[in-house]
Amino acid sequence: MGLQFHPEVDSEVLSHWFTLNTSCISKGHEGLDHQILLEQTKYEEAAACERAAKLVDSFLDKVATAEVVI
């Protein structure tokens, strides 16, 4: 089980990231518009939260409870 990006990120966290002074999230980086990303995040927030909870539950059911064989 693997992840790409951060499923726990909500609009509050994303807004904070946009205030940071780093090259990886600079204004217009990779042609991305911060306002559009924030609006999309807000729109998807409830569904994303539900998906993140399912992901954690699945991890706990399948990985965290797996027997370790050495």
N, C-alpha and C positions, 0 to 999 in steps of 0.2 A: 504494500500500500504506500503510495507516494503522493506528494502534493506539489503543485506549482502555484506560486504566489501565497497569499494569506487568506484562508477562508473566514478568519475571525474579524477581518477588517470591515468596519461600518463607516457611515458617512462622517462621524465625529473623528475617528482615527485618520481617515483619508484627508479631511480638512487640516488636521494637525500636520500630517506629512507634507502637505503643500506649503506649509509655513517654514519648513526646514530649509536651510541653505545648503543643498547638496546637488551635485551635477546630475544624479540619476533621476531626480524629480523636478528639474528646472522647468520653468515656463516654456511650453512648446516642445519639450523633449520628445523626440520621435514623432513629432507632428500631432501630439495629443493635446487636447484642450481640457484644462483642469475643470472648468465649469461643467462641461459635458460629462466628464467622468464622475464628478460629484453628483450631478443630477441622476445619472444612470445608477449610481450606487444607492442613492436614496430610494429610487424607484424599485430596485431589486432587494432592498434591505431585509424585509420580512421573509421573503423566500430564501434569501441567502443565509439568514440566521437558522432557518429550519434545516437547510442542507448541511450547514456546519454542524448542527447538533446531531444529525444522522451520521455524518462522517465520524464524529467522536464516538458515538455509540457503536458504530461498526468497528472502529479501531479497538475499543475496549472489549467487544465481543470476540473478535477474531485474533487480534495480535497480543493485547495485554494479558489475555488469559491462556495463551498458547504455552504448551509445555516446552521447555528449553532442553534440547538434547546436546550433550557435550561429547 
